[in-house]
Amino acid sequence: SRFYVSAPKGDTELRDKGFTKLVRRDDGVYENVTARDGESRYVRQGKPETLPNLKKIIRD
């Protein structure tokens, strides 16, 4: 019989599957470790322009 080993996914693999991973760096500051071209590397509380572009990520 075959065994399946679950391994942690890397940031690039998560991004390629459409996920966004934010890592808390400071109070109200998160690093987008899966940032795509044109996206802000840091997401800051109260600054919507730093949020990931969901329309670019999620397609119908």
MDAnalysis code that builds the backbone (N, CA, C; Angstrom):
import MDAnalysis as mda
import numpy as np

u = mda.Universe.empty(180, n_residues=60, atom_resindex=np.repeat(np.arange(60), 3), trajectory=True)
u.add_TopologyAttr("name", ["N", "CA", "C"] * 60)
u.add_TopologyAttr("resid", np.arange(1, 61))
u.add_TopologyAttr("resname", ["SER", "ARG", "PHE", "TYR", "VAL", "SER", "ALA", "PRO", "LYS", "GLY", "ASP", "THR", "GLU", "LEU", "ARG", "ASP", "LYS", "GLY", "PHE", "THR", "LYS", "LEU", "VAL", "ARG", "ARG", "ASP", "ASP", "GLY", "VAL", "TYR", "GLU", "ASN", "VAL", "THR", "ALA", "ARG", "ASP", "GLY", "GLU", "SER", "ARG", "TYR", "VAL", "ARG", "GLN", "GLY", "LYS", "PRO", "GLU", "THR", "LEU", "PRO", "ASN", "LEU", "LYS", "LYS", "ILE", "ILE", "ARG", "ASP"])
u.atoms.positions = np.array([
    [0.837, -1.191, 0.000],
    [0.000, 0.000, 0.000],
    [0.877, 1.247, 0.000],
    [0.296, 2.361, -0.443],
    [1.040, 3.613, -0.527],
    [0.719, 4.500, 0.656],
    [1.699, 5.267, 1.038],
    [1.523, 6.225, 2.121],
    [1.612, 7.627, 1.546],
    [0.817, 8.517, 2.080],
    [0.854, 9.922, 1.673],
    [1.386, 10.727, 2.842],
    [2.440, 11.448, 2.600],
    [3.040, 12.266, 3.642],
    [2.669, 13.717, 3.374],
    [2.058, 14.335, 4.350],
    [1.690, 15.742, 4.227],
    [2.874, 16.598, 4.654],
    [3.299, 17.460, 3.751],
    [4.427, 18.349, 4.048],
    [3.939, 19.791, 4.041],
    [4.551, 20.641, 4.831],
    [4.159, 22.050, 4.821],
    [4.366, 22.656, 3.437],
    [3.458, 23.540, 3.069],
    [3.542, 24.205, 1.772],
    [4.408, 25.446, 1.899],
    [5.200, 25.706, 0.891],
    [6.023, 26.910, 0.869],
    [5.188, 28.115, 0.469],
    [5.721, 29.300, 0.717],
    [4.996, 30.527, 0.409],
    [4.687, 30.652, -1.080],
    [5.623, 30.263, -1.927],
    [5.414, 30.355, -3.374],
    [4.307, 29.418, -3.820],
    [4.290, 28.218, -3.269],
    [3.251, 27.250, -3.627],
    [1.878, 27.741, -3.170],
    [1.806, 28.329, -1.987],
    [0.541, 28.891, -1.513],
    [0.065, 30.000, -2.443],
    [0.972, 30.900, -2.828],
    [0.623, 32.005, -3.727],
    [0.127, 31.470, -5.063],
    [0.805, 30.468, -5.608],
    [0.426, 29.911, -6.902],
    [-0.937, 29.238, -6.868],
    [-1.369, 28.803, -5.690],
    [-2.695, 28.195, -5.543],
    [-3.769, 29.221, -5.207],
    [-3.391, 30.512, -5.133],
    [-4.362, 31.574, -4.922],
    [-4.502, 32.055, -3.494],
    [-3.642, 31.587, -2.607],
    [-3.722, 31.998, -1.208],
    [-2.849, 33.220, -0.944],
    [-3.199, 33.949, 0.097],
    [-2.398, 35.071, 0.573],
    [-2.017, 34.775, 2.014],
    [-0.742, 34.914, 2.337],
    [-0.261, 34.646, 3.693],
    [0.274, 35.939, 4.288],
    [-0.342, 36.359, 5.396],
    [0.093, 37.560, 6.099],
    [0.748, 37.161, 7.413],
    [1.911, 37.739, 7.701],
    [2.652, 37.462, 8.926],
    [2.719, 38.754, 9.732],
    [2.280, 38.695, 10.984],
    [2.268, 39.890, 11.828],
    [3.690, 40.331, 12.154],
    [3.973, 41.607, 11.904],
    [5.303, 42.153, 12.155],
    [5.304, 43.182, 13.274],
    [4.221, 43.929, 13.411],
    [4.131, 44.979, 14.418],
    [2.648, 45.223, 14.659],
    [2.337, 46.090, 15.596],
    [0.943, 46.405, 15.889],
    [0.312, 47.073, 14.670],
    [-0.603, 46.372, 14.005],
    [-1.277, 46.908, 12.829],
    [-0.489, 46.790, 11.539],
    [0.634, 46.064, 11.566],
    [1.464, 45.889, 10.367],
    [1.662, 44.396, 10.112],
    [1.345, 43.975, 8.892],
    [1.500, 42.584, 8.491],
    [2.321, 42.525, 7.215],
    [3.200, 41.532, 7.121],
    [3.978, 41.340, 5.902],
    [3.254, 40.340, 5.015],
    [3.034, 40.715, 3.772],
    [2.424, 39.828, 2.793],
    [3.551, 39.022, 2.158],
    [3.806, 37.826, 2.700],
    [4.927, 37.012, 2.229],
    [4.623, 36.330, 0.899],
    [3.387, 36.447, 0.421],
    [3.003, 35.893, -0.873],
    [2.634, 37.005, -1.850],
    [3.196, 38.192, -1.660],
    [2.859, 39.349, -2.503],
    [3.134, 39.055, -3.976],
    [2.196, 39.457, -4.808],
    [2.336, 39.320, -6.254],
    [2.843, 40.642, -6.829],
    [3.180, 40.633, -8.112],
    [3.641, 41.860, -8.775],
    [2.615, 42.966, -8.598],
    [3.063, 44.127, -8.184],
    [2.182, 45.277, -8.016],
    [1.508, 45.366, -6.664],
    [1.672, 44.356, -5.806],
    [1.060, 44.375, -4.474],
    [2.057, 44.880, -3.440],
    [1.529, 45.528, -2.428],
    [2.354, 46.028, -1.334],
    [2.895, 44.861, -0.515],
    [4.156, 44.940, -0.141],
    [4.764, 43.886, 0.681],
    [4.245, 43.954, 2.114],
    [3.866, 45.165, 2.561],
    [3.370, 45.338, 3.925],
    [1.942, 45.852, 3.904],
    [1.084, 45.234, 4.706],
    [-0.312, 45.640, 4.853],
    [-0.401, 46.412, 6.160],
    [-0.875, 47.639, 6.072],
    [-0.951, 48.507, 7.252],
    [-2.400, 48.809, 7.600],
    [-2.705, 48.727, 8.878],
    [-4.048, 49.002, 9.374],
    [-4.443, 50.433, 9.010],
    [-5.658, 50.596, 8.482],
    [-6.162, 51.921, 8.139],
    [-5.705, 52.432, 6.787],
    [-4.965, 51.615, 6.028],
    [-4.502, 52.024, 4.697],
    [-4.962, 50.979, 3.674],
    [-6.183, 51.152, 3.142],
    [-6.737, 50.149, 2.225],
    [-5.918, 49.952, 0.951],
    [-5.118, 50.937, 0.565],
    [-4.301, 50.793, -0.647],
    [-3.206, 49.739, -0.483],
    [-2.934, 49.307, 0.751],
    [-1.913, 48.281, 0.985],
    [-2.494, 46.863, 0.990],
    [-3.824, 46.732, 0.916],
    [-4.460, 45.414, 0.909],
    [-4.206, 44.696, -0.414],
    [-4.143, 43.349, -0.399],
    [-3.985, 42.595, -1.644],
    [-5.172, 42.835, -2.577],
    [-4.919, 42.797, -3.880],
    [-5.957, 43.000, -4.888],
    [-6.720, 41.688, -5.096],
    [-7.850, 41.530, -4.408],
    [-8.611, 40.281, -4.472],
    [-9.221, 40.039, -5.845],
    [-9.544, 41.101, -6.580],
    [-10.102, 40.931, -7.926],
    [-9.082, 40.287, -8.860],
    [-7.816, 40.533, -8.607],
    [-6.754, 39.939, -9.415],
    [-6.544, 38.465, -9.049],
    [-6.808, 38.125, -7.785],
    [-6.574, 36.771, -7.285],
    [-7.764, 35.854, -7.561],
    [-8.982, 36.345, -7.273],
    [-10.200, 35.540, -7.398],
    [-10.851, 35.826, -8.739],
    [-11.008, 34.795, -9.527],
    [-11.627, 34.941, -10.845],
    [-12.906, 34.129, -10.887],
    [-13.874, 34.633, -11.637],
    [-15.146, 33.900, -11.816],
    [-15.012, 32.850, -12.880],
])
